[in-house]
Amino acid sequence: SAGSELTVSPDGRRAVVGSTVVDLVTGRVGPKLTDRLASPFAQWEDPTHVLTHVLGNDAQGAVISIWVRCDVTSGACEQAPIPTSNGTPAVMDW
């Protein structure tokens, strides 16, 4: 879509445009990743996974940014563990 940023996978096969995955070989569009992407830039972890952040709300209703890892083949996203104050990776309850 107009104004959306494009990021290409390390193997050059897929791209994320906004929050939609495009297979650059076949032209297939989809799946769509979460609609709450906070940034148009996805960081490719490997040819099938991107790391990005979404906007969520904490228990008090404040807007927070949460890092997620998305599978571009299925569209499934899960919160990426982040280091806590003691250095142990954990996910936030949101």
C-alpha positions in Angstrom: 0.0 0.0 0.0 1.1 3.6 -0.5 3.6 4.8 2.1 4.3 1.3 3.4 7.9 0.2 3.9 9.1 -3.0 2.3 11.6 -5.3 3.9 13.0 -8.3 2.0 13.9 -11.7 3.6 17.6 -12.7 3.7 17.0 -15.3 0.9 15.1 -12.8 -1.3 12.0 -14.9 -1.5 9.6 -12.9 0.7 8.9 -9.4 1.6 6.8 -7.7 4.3 4.9 -4.7 3.1 3.3 -2.9 6.0 1.9 -5.9 7.8 1.3 -8.1 4.7 3.7 -10.9 3.5 4.3 -11.1 -0.2 6.0 -14.1 -1.9 8.3 -12.5 -4.4 8.7 -15.7 -6.4 5.0 -16.6 -6.9 3.4 -13.2 -6.3 1.1 -14.7 -3.6 -0.1 -12.1 -1.1 -0.6 -13.1 2.5 -0.7 -13.9 5.3 -1.3 -10.7 7.0 0.6 -10.2 10.3 -0.9 -8.5 13.3 -2.7 -5.2 12.6 -1.1 -3.5 15.5 2.5 -3.3 14.1 4.0 -0.2 15.7 6.7 0.2 13.0 6.6 -0.4 9.3 10.1 -2.0 9.6 10.4 -5.7 10.3 13.8 -7.1 11.2 14.3 -10.5 9.5 15.5 -13.2 12.0 15.8 -15.8 9.2 14.0 -16.5 5.9 10.6 -17.3 7.6 10.6 -15.2 10.8 10.5 -11.4 11.4 10.9 -9.5 14.7 8.9 -6.3 15.1 7.0 -4.6 17.8 3.3 -4.0 18.3 1.5 -1.5 20.5 -0.4 -2.9 23.5 -1.7 -1.6 26.8 -0.5 -2.5 30.2 -2.8 -3.1 33.2 -3.1 0.6 33.8 -4.1 1.3 30.2 -0.8 2.9 29.2 0.4 2.3 25.7 3.4 0.0 25.6 5.6 -1.4 22.8 5.9 -5.2 22.8 8.4 -7.1 20.7 6.9 -10.0 18.7 8.3 -12.8 16.5 6.1 -13.6 13.5 6.1 -16.6 11.2 5.6 -15.2 7.7 4.4 -18.6 6.3 1.5 -18.8 8.8 1.0 -15.3 10.0 1.3 -16.5 13.6 2.9 -14.0 16.0 4.0 -14.5 19.6 5.6 -12.2 22.1 9.4 -12.4 22.0 11.0 -12.8 25.4 12.9 -9.8 26.6 15.5 -9.5 29.4 14.0 -8.6 32.8 15.8 -6.5 35.4 17.6 -9.7 36.6 18.6 -10.6 33.0 16.3 -13.6 32.7 14.2 -13.5 29.4 10.5 -13.3 30.0 7.3 -12.2 28.3 5.1 -9.4 29.6 1.5 -10.1 30.7 -0.7 -7.9 28.4 
